[in-house]
Amino acid sequence: MNIKESYITLNNLVFFAYHGVMPQEQVVGNEYYVNLKLRVNFEEAALTDDVAKTVNYAEVYEAIKEEMGIPAKLIENVGYRICQRILNDFGIVEEVVLKLGKRNPPMGADIDGSGVELHCSR
């Protein structure tokens, strides 16, 4: 059997961070969520049960956490940095699909959240 495509996902990661254009967002902070889909050929890991042949989820989480901890005005910037960091730090990752959202953004609307979605590859 051949695996045609394989993905690793991290779903609904929640962070409290200080991103936003409005000054109060950078002081008060807000809750953000990240959903990540990584295209990784982990066929060898599946066959050998060897974690060294795939991506360590905990290390990916730590990379995201570090980038989320760096304040920015735009979540577009944060999302770009996360994708860039993953592609730079994890050579086995071929493609990143990232959804980054802000809960209850201060825009005078009854809204659960707003966000960005990026599809990045080597």
N, CA, C and O atoms as a Tinker XYZ file with bonds, in Angstrom:
   488  protein
     1  N      0.839000   -1.179000    0.000000    73     2
     2  CA     0.000000    0.000000    0.000000    64     1     3
     3  C      0.885000    1.244000    0.000000    63     2     4     5
     4  O      1.921000    1.286000    0.663000    81     3
     5  N      0.463000    2.243000   -0.747000    73     3     6
     6  CA     1.126000    3.542000   -0.757000    64     5     7
     7  C      0.191000    4.588000   -0.175000    63     6     8     9
     8  O     -0.995000    4.622000   -0.504000    81     7
     9  N      0.715000    5.423000    0.673000    73     7    10
    10  CA    -0.058000    6.548000    1.193000    64     9    11
    11  C      0.080000    7.677000    0.182000    63    10    12    13
    12  O      1.194000    8.123000   -0.092000    81    11
    13  N     -1.028000    8.146000   -0.375000    73    11    14
    14  CA    -0.992000    9.186000   -1.401000    64    13    15
    15  C     -0.668000   10.548000   -0.801000    63    14    16    17
    16  O      0.185000   11.270000   -1.317000    81    15
    17  N     -1.334000   10.894000    0.267000    73    15    18
    18  CA    -1.079000   12.150000    0.971000    64    17    19
    19  C     -1.294000   11.894000    2.450000    63    18    20    21
    20  O     -2.119000   11.064000    2.833000    81    19
    21  N     -0.555000   12.606000    3.273000    73    19    22
    22  CA    -0.723000   12.452000    4.715000    64    21    23
    23  C     -0.604000   13.820000    5.378000    63    22    24    25
    24  O      0.188000   14.665000    4.961000    81    23
    25  N     -1.402000   14.013000    6.410000    73    23    26
    26  CA    -1.471000   15.296000    7.093000    64    25    27
    27  C     -1.437000   15.077000    8.600000    63    26    28    29
    28  O     -1.912000   14.065000    9.114000    81    27
    29  N     -0.871000   16.039000    9.280000    73    27    30
    30  CA    -0.925000   16.117000   10.735000    64    29    31
    31  C     -1.745000   17.354000   11.046000    63    30    32    33
    32  O     -1.535000   18.405000   10.441000    81    31
    33  N     -2.674000   17.243000   11.980000    73    31    34
    34  CA    -3.496000   18.387000   12.339000    64    33    35
    35  C     -3.377000   18.697000   13.832000    63    34    36    37
    36  O     -3.237000   17.801000   14.664000    81    35
    37  N     -3.434000   19.959000   14.134000    73    35    38
    38  CA    -3.562000   20.448000   15.507000    64    37    39
    39  C     -4.801000   21.329000   15.492000    63    38    40    41
    40  O     -4.858000   22.318000   14.761000    81    39
    41  N     -5.792000   20.970000   16.297000    73    39    42
    42  CA    -7.095000   21.609000   16.216000    64    41    43
    43  C     -7.447000   22.402000   17.471000    63    42    44    45
    44  O     -7.270000   21.946000   18.601000    81    43
    45  N     -7.951000   23.605000   17.223000    73    43    46
    46  CA    -8.490000   24.463000   18.272000    64    45    47
    47  C     -7.505000   24.738000   19.405000    63    46    48    49
    48  O     -7.860000   24.648000   20.580000    81    47
    49  N     -6.264000   25.073000   19.045000    73    47    50
    50  CA    -5.309000   25.534000   20.042000    64    49    51
    51  C     -5.752000   26.924000   20.488000    63    50    52    53
    52  O     -6.083000   27.765000   19.652000    81    51
    53  N     -5.761000   27.169000   21.769000    73    51    54
    54  CA    -6.232000   28.449000   22.300000    64    53    55
    55  C     -5.074000   29.169000   22.979000    63    54    56    57
    56  O     -4.326000   28.582000   23.761000    81    55
    57  N     -4.945000   30.458000   22.662000    73    55    58
    58  CA    -3.904000   31.297000   23.234000    64    57    59
    59  C     -4.502000   32.612000   23.689000    63    58    60    61
    60  O     -5.471000   33.092000   23.101000    81    59
    61  N     -3.942000   33.189000   24.715000    73    59    62
    62  CA    -4.273000   34.558000   25.106000    64    61    63
    63  C     -3.088000   35.406000   24.681000    63    62    64    65
    64  O     -1.958000   35.155000   25.100000    81    63
    65  N     -3.343000   36.416000   23.847000    73    63    66
    66  CA    -2.245000   37.202000   23.288000    64    65    67
    67  C     -2.665000   38.662000   23.131000    63    66    68    69
    68  O     -3.816000   39.027000   23.371000    81    67
    69  N     -1.710000   39.476000   22.727000    73    67    70
    70  CA    -1.884000   40.933000   22.692000    64    69    71
    71  C     -1.679000   41.478000   21.282000    63    70    72    73
    72  O     -0.800000   42.309000   21.053000    81    71
    73  N     -2.488000   41.011000   20.347000    73    71    74
    74  CA    -2.431000   41.475000   18.968000    64    73    75
    75  C     -3.613000   42.406000   18.713000    63    74    76    77
    76  O     -4.692000   42.224000   19.278000    81    75
    77  N     -3.402000   43.393000   17.866000    73    75    78
    78  CA    -4.504000   44.249000   17.477000    64    77    79
    79  C     -4.047000   45.634000   17.082000    63    78    80    81
    80  O     -3.004000   46.114000   17.526000    81    79
    81  N     -4.844000   46.269000   16.237000    73    79    82
    82  CA    -4.560000   47.620000   15.772000    64    81    83
    83  C     -4.920000   48.637000   16.848000    63    82    84    85
    84  O     -4.217000   49.632000   17.026000    81    83
    85  N     -6.002000   48.391000   17.557000    73    83    86
    86  CA    -6.455000   49.336000   18.576000    64    85    87
    87  C     -5.575000   49.230000   19.821000    63    86    88    89
    88  O     -5.245000   48.127000   20.256000    81    87
    89  N     -5.195000   50.376000   20.396000    73    87    90
    90  CA    -4.299000   50.363000   21.560000    64    89    91
    91  C     -4.793000   49.491000   22.716000    63    90    92    93
    92  O     -3.990000   48.824000   23.369000    81    91
    93  N     -6.102000   49.487000   22.976000    73    91    94
    94  CA    -6.606000   48.691000   24.102000    64    93    95
    95  C     -6.408000   47.198000   23.885000    63    94    96    97
    96  O     -6.291000   46.450000   24.856000    81    95
    97  N     -6.367000   46.742000   22.622000    73    95    98
    98  CA    -6.137000   45.330000   22.342000    64    97    99
    99  C     -4.735000   44.905000   22.774000    63    98   100   101
   100  O     -4.516000   43.770000   23.197000    81    99
   101  N     -3.802000   45.833000   22.659000    73    99   102
   102  CA    -2.421000   45.532000   23.018000    64   101   103
   103  C     -2.194000   45.596000   24.527000    63   102   104   105
   104  O     -1.159000   45.152000   25.024000    81   103
   105  N     -3.167000   46.151000   25.251000    73   103   106
   106  CA    -3.079000   46.225000   26.712000    64   105   107
   107  C     -3.923000   45.139000   27.355000    63   106   108   109
   108  O     -3.449000   44.426000   28.240000    81   107
   109  N     -5.165000   45.007000   26.920000    73   107   110
   110  CA    -6.124000   44.071000   27.515000    64   109   111
   111  C     -5.912000   42.648000   27.007000    63   110   112   113
   112  O     -6.059000   41.688000   27.763000    81   111
   113  N     -5.569000   42.512000   25.734000    73   111   114
   114  CA    -5.386000   41.192000   25.135000    64   113   115
   115  C     -6.696000   40.555000   24.733000    63   114   116   117
   116  O     -7.770000   41.116000   24.951000    81   115
   117  N     -6.600000   39.391000   24.149000    73   115   118
   118  CA    -7.788000   38.689000   23.672000    64   117   119
   119  C     -7.435000   37.208000   23.514000    63   118   120   121
   120  O     -6.272000   36.808000   23.580000    81   119
   121  N     -8.468000   36.426000   23.306000    73   119   122
   122  CA    -8.309000   34.997000   23.096000    64   121   123
   123  C     -8.254000   34.723000   21.593000    63   122   124   125
   124  O     -9.053000   35.246000   20.817000    81   123
   125  N     -7.293000   33.891000   21.209000    73   123   126
   126  CA    -7.078000   33.527000   19.815000    64   125   127
   127  C     -7.108000   32.018000   19.687000    63   126   128   129
   128  O     -6.796000   31.296000   20.634000    81   127
   129  N     -7.484000   31.550000   18.515000    73   127   130
   130  CA    -7.477000   30.111000   18.278000    64   129   131
   131  C     -6.707000   29.825000   16.990000    63   130   132   133
   132  O     -6.718000   30.616000   16.047000    81   131
   133  N     -6.043000   28.676000   16.978000    73   131   134
   134  CA    -5.243000   28.251000   15.831000    64   133   135
   135  C     -5.660000   26.838000   15.444000    63   134   136   137
   136  O     -5.773000   25.953000   16.292000    81   135
   137  N     -5.883000   26.645000   14.165000    73   135   138
   138  CA    -6.073000   25.318000   13.582000    64   137   139
   139  C     -5.007000   25.164000   12.513000    63   138   140   141
   140  O     -4.800000   26.045000   11.679000    81   139
   141  N     -4.338000   24.027000   12.560000    73   139   142
   142  CA    -3.176000   23.824000   11.711000    64   141   143
   143  C     -3.278000   22.474000   11.015000    63   142   144   145
   144  O     -3.644000   21.466000   11.619000    81   143
   145  N     -2.943000   22.482000    9.730000    73   143   146
   146  CA    -2.888000   21.248000    8.951000    64   145   147
   147  C     -1.545000   21.231000    8.239000    63   146   148   149
   148  O     -1.240000   22.125000    7.449000    81   147
   149  N     -0.744000   20.208000    8.521000    73   147   150
   150  CA     0.591000   20.091000    7.948000    64   149   151
   151  C      0.640000   18.907000    6.996000    63   150   152   153
   152  O      0.324000   17.781000    7.380000    81   151
   153  N      1.039000   19.163000    5.751000    73   151   154
   154  CA     1.241000   18.047000    4.821000    64   153   155
   155  C      2.646000   17.511000    5.056000    63   154   156   157
   156  O      3.644000   18.205000    4.864000    81   155
   157  N      2.686000   16.262000    5.474000    73   155   158
   158  CA     3.932000   15.602000    5.849000    64   157   159
   159  C      3.892000   14.179000    5.303000    63   158   160   161
   160  O      2.891000   13.480000    5.459000    81   159
   161  N      4.957000   13.757000    4.676000    73   159   162
   162  CA     5.042000   12.355000    4.268000    64   161   163
   163  C      5.548000   11.567000    5.470000    63   162   164   165
   164  O      6.750000   11.505000    5.728000    81   163
   165  N      4.617000   10.971000    6.196000    73   163   166
   166  CA     5.001000   10.201000    7.387000    64   165   167
   167  C      4.835000    8.695000    7.173000    63   166   168   169
   168  O      4.631000    7.944000    8.127000    81   167
   169  N      4.924000    8.265000    5.920000    73   167   170
   170  CA     4.772000    6.846000    5.622000    64   169   171
   171  C      5.808000    6.003000    6.364000    63   170   172   173
   172  O      5.479000    4.942000    6.895000    81   171
   173  N      7.058000    6.469000    6.402000    73   171   174
   174  CA     8.100000    5.715000    7.101000    64   173   175
   175  C      7.803000    5.635000    8.604000    63   174   176   177
   176  O      8.023000    4.593000    9.222000    81   175
   177  N      7.314000    6.706000    9.181000    73   175   178
   178  CA     6.944000    6.684000   10.601000    64   177   179
   179  C      5.802000    5.708000   10.844000    63   178   180   181
   180  O      5.789000    4.994000   11.847000    81   179
   181  N      4.845000    5.681000    9.925000    73   179   182
   182  CA     3.716000    4.759000   10.065000    64   181   183
   183  C      4.177000    3.304000   10.011000    63   182   184   185
   184  O      3.639000    2.448000   10.713000    81   183
   185  N      5.173000    3.034000    9.174000    73   183   186
   186  CA     5.674000    1.671000    9.030000    64   185   187
   187  C      6.589000    1.245000   10.182000    63   186   188   189
   188  O      6.585000    0.084000   10.591000    81   187
   189  N      7.367000    2.194000   10.697000    73   187   190
   190  CA     8.395000    1.844000   11.686000    64   189   191
   191  C      8.043000    2.217000   13.111000    63   190   192   193
   192  O      8.719000    1.782000   14.044000    81   191
   193  N      7.005000    3.009000   13.303000    73   191   194
   194  CA     6.622000    3.499000   14.639000    64   193   195
   195  C      7.739000    4.343000   15.256000    63   194   196   197
   196  O      7.956000    4.309000   16.467000    81   195
   197  N      8.453000    5.109000   14.401000    73   195   198
   198  CA     9.594000    5.917000   14.818000    64   197   199
   199  C      9.222000    7.397000   14.745000    63   198   200   201
   200  O      9.004000    7.935000   13.659000    81   199
   201  N      9.151000    8.049000   15.903000    73   199   202
   202  CA     8.759000    9.451000   15.965000    64   201   203
   203  C      9.743000   10.359000   15.227000    63   202   204   205
   204  O      9.366000   11.453000   14.805000    81   203
   205  N     10.970000    9.937000   15.066000    73   203   206
   206  CA    11.969000   10.739000   14.356000    64   205   207
   207  C     11.649000   10.871000   12.866000    63   206   208   209
   208  O     12.242000   11.703000   12.180000    81   207
   209  N     10.727000   10.067000   12.365000    73   207   210
   210  CA    10.370000   10.080000   10.944000    64   209   211
   211  C      9.115000   10.897000   10.665000    63   210   212   213
   212  O      8.550000   10.824000    9.574000    81   211
   213  N      8.680000   11.674000   11.653000    73   211   214
   214  CA     7.497000   12.500000   11.493000    64   213   215
   215  C      7.739000   13.822000   12.221000    63   214   216   217
   216  O      8.881000   14.155000   12.537000    81   215
   217  N      6.688000   14.565000   12.483000    73   215   218
   218  CA     6.778000   15.844000   13.183000    64   217   219
   219  C      6.319000   15.655000   14.618000    63   218   220   221
   220  O      5.272000   15.061000   14.875000    81   219
   221  N      7.100000   16.159000   15.537000    73   219   222
   222  CA     6.741000   16.110000   16.946000    64   221   223
   223  C      5.721000   17.214000   17.215000    63   222   224   225
   224  O      6.046000   18.397000   17.117000    81   223
   225  N      4.498000   16.835000   17.551000    73   223   226
   226  CA     3.414000   17.801000   17.746000    64   225   227
   227  C      3.749000   18.809000   18.837000    63   226   228   229
   228  O      3.419000   19.989000   18.720000    81   227
   229  N      4.403000   18.347000   19.897000    73   227   230
   230  CA     4.733000   19.233000   21.023000    64   229   231
   231  C      5.699000   20.331000   20.578000    63   230   232   233
   232  O      5.590000   21.472000   21.026000    81   231
   233  N      6.639000   19.993000   19.706000    73   231   234
   234  CA     7.576000   20.994000   19.211000    64   233   235
   235  C      6.876000   22.010000   18.307000    63   234   236   237
   236  O      7.192000   23.199000   18.348000    81   235
   237  N      5.941000   21.552000   17.502000    73   235   238
   238  CA     5.160000   22.466000   16.665000    64   237   239
   239  C      4.350000   23.410000   17.549000    63   238   240   241
   240  O      4.305000   24.616000   17.305000    81   239
   241  N      3.715000   22.856000   18.571000    73   239   242
   242  CA     2.938000   23.684000   19.497000    64   241   243
   243  C      3.820000   24.766000   20.141000    63   242   244   245
   244  O      3.411000   25.924000   20.232000    81   243
   245  N      5.010000   24.398000   20.581000    73   243   246
   246  CA     5.909000   25.367000   21.218000    64   245   247
   247  C      6.298000   26.472000   20.249000    63   246   248   249
   248  O      6.402000   27.633000   20.647000    81   247
   249  N      6.514000   26.130000   18.977000    73   247   250
   250  CA     6.845000   27.146000   17.967000    64   249   251
   251  C      5.681000   28.116000   17.786000    63   250   252   253
   252  O      5.887000   29.327000   17.703000    81   251
   253  N      4.466000   27.589000   17.724000    73   251   254
   254  CA     3.281000   28.441000   17.585000    64   253   255
   255  C      3.135000   29.330000   18.816000    63   254   256   257
   256  O      2.879000   30.528000   18.695000    81   255
   257  N      3.296000   28.748000   19.985000    73   255   258
   258  CA     3.180000   29.497000   21.244000    64   257   259
   259  C      4.168000   30.661000   21.287000    63   258   260   261
   260  O      3.814000   31.764000   21.702000    81   259
   261  N      5.397000   30.417000   20.861000    73   259   262
   262  CA     6.403000   31.486000   20.848000    64   261   263
   263  C      5.994000   32.613000   19.902000    63   262   264   265
   264  O      6.103000   33.787000   20.257000    81   263
   265  N      5.526000   32.271000   18.705000    73   263   266
   266  CA     5.118000   33.303000   17.748000    64   265   267
   267  C      3.883000   34.058000   18.232000    63   266   268   269
   268  O      3.776000   35.267000   18.028000    81   267
   269  N      2.959000   33.360000   18.865000    73   267   270
   270  CA     1.765000   34.023000   19.408000    64   269   271
   271  C      2.136000   34.986000   20.538000    63   270   272   273
   272  O      1.401000   35.938000   20.801000    81   271
   273  N      3.251000   34.752000   21.197000    73   271   274
   274  CA     3.700000   35.597000   22.296000    64   273   275
   275  C      4.356000   36.889000   21.854000    63   274   276   277
   276  O      4.663000   37.739000   22.689000    81   275
   277  N      4.576000   37.056000   20.562000    73   275   278
   278  CA     5.174000   38.285000   20.028000    64   277   279
   279  C      4.049000   39.184000   19.528000    63   278   280   281
   280  O      3.431000   38.879000   18.509000    81   279
   281  N      3.768000   40.296000   20.230000    73   279   282
   282  CA     2.643000   41.164000   19.836000    64   281   283
   283  C      2.800000   41.712000   18.418000    63   282   284   285
   284  O      3.902000   42.011000   17.959000    81   283
   285  N      1.661000   41.831000   17.746000    73   283   286
   286  CA     1.612000   42.403000   16.398000    64   285   287
   287  C      0.296000   43.141000   16.236000    63   286   288   289
   288  O     -0.677000   42.853000   16.934000    81   287
   289  N      0.268000   44.078000   15.327000    73   287   290
   290  CA    -0.980000   44.775000   15.041000    64   289   291
   291  C     -1.933000   43.878000   14.260000    63   290   292   293
   292  O     -3.139000   43.878000   14.511000    81   291
   293  N     -1.397000   43.118000   13.320000    73   291   294
   294  CA    -2.239000   42.329000   12.411000    64   293   295
   295  C     -2.053000   40.834000   12.620000    63   294   296   297
   296  O     -0.930000   40.344000   12.745000    81   295
   297  N     -3.182000   40.111000   12.657000    73   295   298
   298  CA    -3.062000   38.657000   12.742000    64   297   299
   299  C     -2.556000   38.089000   11.419000    63   298   300   301
   300  O     -2.083000   36.953000   11.378000    81   299
   301  N     -2.648000   38.854000   10.351000    73   299   302
   302  CA    -2.036000   38.440000    9.091000    64   301   303
   303  C     -0.528000   38.256000    9.285000    63   302   304   305
   304  O      0.061000   37.301000    8.777000    81   303
   305  N      0.079000   39.172000   10.017000    73   303   306
   306  CA     1.508000   39.094000   10.307000    64   305   307
   307  C      1.828000   37.897000   11.190000    63   306   308   309
   308  O      2.797000   37.181000   10.940000    81   307
   309  N      1.027000   37.678000   12.210000    73   307   310
   310  CA     1.248000   36.552000   13.121000    64   309   311
   311  C      1.116000   35.228000   12.362000    63   310   312   313
   312  O      1.946000   34.334000   12.523000    81   311
   313  N      0.081000   35.106000   11.544000    73   311   314
   314  CA    -0.120000   33.894000   10.762000    64   313   315
   315  C      1.034000   33.625000    9.811000    63   314   316   317
   316  O      1.486000   32.488000    9.672000    81   315
   317  N      1.507000   34.678000    9.158000    73   315   318
   318  CA     2.649000   34.535000    8.248000    64   317   319
   319  C      3.875000   34.047000    9.007000    63   318   320   321
   320  O      4.577000   33.145000    8.549000    81   319
   321  N      4.132000   34.641000   10.167000    73   319   322
   322  CA     5.301000   34.249000   10.960000    64   321   323
   323  C      5.211000   32.803000   11.422000    63   322   324   325
   324  O      6.215000   32.091000   11.437000    81   323
   325  N      4.012000   32.365000   11.800000    73   323   326
   326  CA     3.842000   30.972000   12.228000    64   325   327
   327  C      4.144000   30.024000   11.075000    63   326   328   329
   328  O      4.873000   29.046000   11.245000    81   327
   329  N      3.585000   30.311000    9.903000    73   327   330
   330  CA     3.842000   29.443000    8.737000    64   329   331
   331  C      5.323000   29.424000    8.393000    63   330   332   333
   332  O      5.894000   28.361000    8.150000    81   331
   333  N      5.938000   30.584000    8.371000    73   331   334
   334  CA     7.359000   30.677000    8.051000    64   333   335
   335  C      8.194000   29.894000    9.059000    63   334   336   337
   336  O      9.126000   29.183000    8.679000    81   335
   337  N      7.866000   30.021000   10.322000    73   335   338
   338  CA     8.613000   29.328000   11.379000    64   337   339
   339  C      8.500000   27.809000   11.223000    63   338   340   341
   340  O      9.495000   27.095000   11.347000    81   339
   341  N      7.299000   27.323000   10.953000    73   339   342
   342  CA     7.106000   25.876000   10.807000    64   341   343
   343  C      7.882000   25.345000    9.607000    63   342   344   345
   344  O      8.542000   24.310000    9.703000    81   343
   345  N      7.807000   26.050000    8.474000    73   343   346
   346  CA     8.540000   25.600000    7.287000    64   345   347
   347  C     10.046000   25.674000    7.509000    63   346   348   349
   348  O     10.785000   24.831000    7.000000    81   347
   349  N     10.512000   26.666000    8.257000    73   347   350
   350  CA    11.949000   26.790000    8.539000    64   349   351
   351  C     12.437000   25.748000    9.537000    63   350   352   353
   352  O     13.521000   25.190000    9.367000    81   351
   353  N     11.652000   25.482000   10.571000    73   351   354
   354  CA    12.101000   24.618000   11.674000    64   353   355
   355  C     11.869000   23.135000   11.438000    63   354   356   357
   356  O     12.563000   22.305000   12.025000    81   355
   357  N     10.914000   22.786000   10.595000    73   355   358
   358  CA    10.536000   21.384000   10.409000    64   357   359
   359  C     10.652000   21.038000    8.927000    63   358   360   361
   360  O      9.704000   21.210000    8.160000    81   359
   361  N     11.820000   20.549000    8.540000    73   359   362
   362  CA    12.122000   20.278000    7.137000    64   361   363
   363  C     11.227000   19.249000    6.479000    63   362   364   365
   364  O     11.094000   19.243000    5.256000    81   363
   365  N     10.615000   18.384000    7.256000    73   363   366
   366  CA     9.745000   17.348000    6.705000    64   365   367
   367  C      8.377000   17.900000    6.288000    63   366   368   369
   368  O      7.661000   17.258000    5.520000    81   367
   369  N      8.017000   19.071000    6.784000    73   367   370
   370  CA     6.718000   19.674000    6.455000    64   369   371
   371  C      6.780000   20.252000    5.047000    63   370   372   373
   372  O      7.642000   21.073000    4.733000    81   371
   373  N      5.848000   19.808000    4.207000    73   371   374
   374  CA     5.803000   20.244000    2.812000    64   373   375
   375  C      4.859000   21.422000    2.608000    63   374   376   377
   376  O      5.078000   22.260000    1.733000    81   375
   377  N      3.806000   21.480000    3.421000    73   375   378
   378  CA     2.785000   22.507000    3.253000    64   377   379
   379  C      2.124000   22.778000    4.599000    63   378   380   381
   380  O      1.977000   21.878000    5.425000    81   379
   381  N      1.730000   24.031000    4.805000    73   379   382
   382  CA     1.048000   24.442000    6.021000    64   381   383
   383  C     -0.269000   25.105000    5.629000    63   382   384   385
   384  O     -0.300000   25.992000    4.776000    81   383
   385  N     -1.344000   24.668000    6.258000    73   383   386
   386  CA    -2.626000   25.367000    6.161000    64   385   387
   387  C     -2.939000   25.831000    7.579000    63   386   388   389
   388  O     -3.086000   25.019000    8.492000    81   387
   389  N     -3.037000   27.138000    7.751000    73   387   390
   390  CA    -3.212000   27.737000    9.067000    64   389   391
   391  C     -4.475000   28.582000    9.091000    63   390   392   393
   392  O     -4.710000   29.398000    8.200000    81   391
   393  N     -5.274000   28.377000   10.107000    73   391   394
   394  CA    -6.399000   29.254000   10.391000    64   393   395
   395  C     -6.126000   29.880000   11.751000    63   394   396   397
   396  O     -5.933000   29.174000   12.741000    81   395
   397  N     -6.110000   31.206000   11.794000    73   395   398
   398  CA    -5.854000   31.953000   13.017000    64   397   399
   399  C     -6.999000   32.923000   13.214000    63   398   400   401
   400  O     -7.284000   33.750000   12.348000    81   399
   401  N     -7.651000   32.817000   14.353000    73   399   402
   402  CA    -8.806000   33.664000   14.601000    64   401   403
   403  C     -8.746000   34.376000   15.939000    63   402   404   405
   404  O     -8.102000   33.926000   16.887000    81   403
   405  N     -9.434000   35.495000   15.980000    73   403   406
   406  CA    -9.558000   36.299000   17.188000    64   405   407
   407  C    -11.009000   36.213000   17.651000    63   406   408   409
   408  O    -11.934000   36.470000   16.880000    81   407
   409  N    -11.194000   35.852000   18.901000    73   407   410
   410  CA   -12.550000   35.778000   19.445000    64   409   411
   411  C    -13.055000   37.175000   19.792000    63   410   412   413
   412  O    -12.315000   38.001000   20.325000    81   411
   413  N    -14.313000   37.424000   19.487000    73   411   414
   414  CA   -14.994000   38.659000   19.847000    64   413   415
   415  C    -14.150000   39.906000   19.553000    63   414   416   417
   416  O    -13.807000   40.643000   20.477000    81   415
   417  N    -13.814000   40.151000   18.293000    73   415   418
   418  CA   -13.002000   41.319000   17.965000    64   417   419
   419  C    -13.764000   42.618000   18.250000    63   418   420   421
   420  O    -14.980000   42.670000   18.068000    81   419
   421  N    -13.063000   43.665000   18.694000    73   419   422
   422  CA   -13.730000   44.920000   19.045000    64   421   423
   423  C    -14.086000   45.736000   17.805000    63   422   424   425
   424  O    -13.368000   46.666000   17.437000    81   423
   425  N    -15.196000   45.382000   17.169000    73   423   426
   426  CA   -15.579000   46.079000   15.944000    64   425   427
   427  C    -17.044000   46.517000   15.957000    63   426   428   429
   428  O    -17.595000   46.881000   14.919000    81   427
   429  N    -17.669000   46.479000   17.131000    73   427   430
   430  CA   -19.038000   46.957000   17.231000    64   429   431
   431  C    -20.059000   46.058000   16.567000    63   430   432   433
   432  O    -21.125000   46.527000   16.169000    81   431
   433  N    -19.757000   44.770000   16.440000    73   431   434
   434  CA   -20.676000   43.831000   15.800000    64   433   435
   435  C    -20.893000   42.638000   16.722000    63   434   436   437
   436  O    -20.046000   42.312000   17.553000    81   435
   437  N    -22.029000   42.004000   16.559000    73   435   438
   438  CA   -22.300000   40.761000   17.284000    64   437   439
   439  C    -21.657000   39.640000   16.478000    63   438   440   441
   440  O    -22.251000   39.128000   15.529000    81   439
   441  N    -20.429000   39.258000   16.864000    73   439   442
   442  CA   -19.638000   38.319000   16.079000    64   441   443
   443  C    -18.839000   37.425000   17.020000    63   442   444   445
   444  O    -18.300000   37.892000   18.024000    81   443
   445  N    -18.766000   36.145000   16.693000    73   443   446
   446  CA   -17.981000   35.204000   17.502000    64   445   447
   447  C    -16.487000   35.420000   17.314000    63   446   448   449
   448  O    -15.714000   35.335000   18.268000    81   447
   449  N    -16.087000   35.701000   16.080000    73   447   450
   450  CA   -14.666000   35.873000   15.826000    64   449   451
   451  C    -14.382000   36.280000   14.395000    63   450   452   453
   452  O    -15.256000   36.237000   13.529000    81   451
   453  N    -13.148000   36.673000   14.168000    73   451   454
   454  CA   -12.679000   36.980000   12.831000    64   453   455
   455  C    -11.313000   36.339000   12.679000    63   454   456   457
   456  O    -10.660000   36.022000   13.673000    81   455
   457  N    -10.877000   36.146000   11.443000    73   455   458
   458  CA    -9.601000   35.474000   11.297000    64   457   459
   459  C     -9.047000   35.497000    9.897000    63   458   460   461
   460  O     -9.597000   36.109000    8.982000    81   459
   461  N     -7.925000   34.801000    9.767000    73   459   462
   462  CA    -7.243000   34.652000    8.494000    64   461   463
   463  C     -6.955000   33.177000    8.244000    63   462   464   465
   464  O     -6.881000   32.377000    9.176000    81   463
   465  N     -6.798000   32.840000    6.991000    73   463   466
   466  CA    -6.408000   31.498000    6.596000    64   465   467
   467  C     -5.275000   31.613000    5.587000    63   466   468   469
   468  O     -5.379000   32.340000    4.599000    81   467
   469  N     -4.208000   30.896000    5.843000    73   467   470
   470  CA    -3.053000   30.907000    4.954000    64   469   471
   471  C     -2.747000   29.494000    4.475000    63   470   472   473
   472  O     -2.853000   28.536000    5.241000    81   471
   473  N     -2.369000   29.369000    3.208000    73   471   474
   474  CA    -1.907000   28.102000    2.623000    64   473   475
   475  C     -0.493000   28.380000    2.128000    63   474   476   477
   476  O     -0.308000   29.122000    1.164000    81   475
   477  N      0.495000   27.795000    2.776000    73   475   478
   478  CA     1.896000   28.067000    2.462000    64   477   479
   479  C      2.623000   26.769000    2.166000    63   478   480   481
   480  O      2.344000   25.739000    2.780000    81   479
   481  N      3.562000   26.819000    1.218000    73   479   482
   482  CA     4.343000   25.634000    0.903000    64   481   483
   483  C      5.765000   26.039000    0.562000    63   482   484   485
   484  O      6.077000   27.221000    0.416000    81   483
   485  N      6.603000   25.057000    0.441000    73   483   486
   486  CA     8.009000   25.312000    0.112000    64   485   487
   487  C      8.137000   25.776000   -1.316000    63   486   488
   488  O      9.245000   26.043000   -1.781000    81   487
